[in-house]
Amino acid sequence: MTIWISKFLGPLILAFSVPMIATPVIIQEMVKRFLADWPLIMISGALAMTAGLAIINTHNVWVLNWPLIVTLFGWLLLVGGTFRVVAPQVAERIGTAMMGRAKLLRVIGVLWALLGGFLTYKGYSSAW
């Protein structure tokens, strides 16, 4: 299951990292609009909770090896999604504070690219 989830998450994370690095100002504007819409924050939270629960229910592997990244990602999705559903106004405040920093967005984008690239590599190189 680790390989399948890595094949799914890796390219998705990698794709999201590209505009964060290349066009952070556009991402900042999109996030600004997103954060102004509490129902959208709650819907995205419900989707994140769903994805997190799907990962946790199929891959709750607590070993000190790379599959732990998949498990932790599932738990982060569940916790972050729950937080957005329960307290969208707090999610808005935190998101607004973070989005004021284009350099921080680029750094996060690079970290996402590394994570996405790693998961993609592990997922597709392990299949052979």
Buried (B, 14 or more C-beta within 10 A) or exposed (E): EBBEBBBBBBBEBBEBBEBBBEBBEEBBEEBEEBBEEEEBBBBBBBEBBEBBBBBBEBBEEEEEEEBEBBBEBBEEBBEBBBBBBEBBEEBBEEBEEBBEEEEEBBBBBEEBBEBBBBBBEBBBEEEE
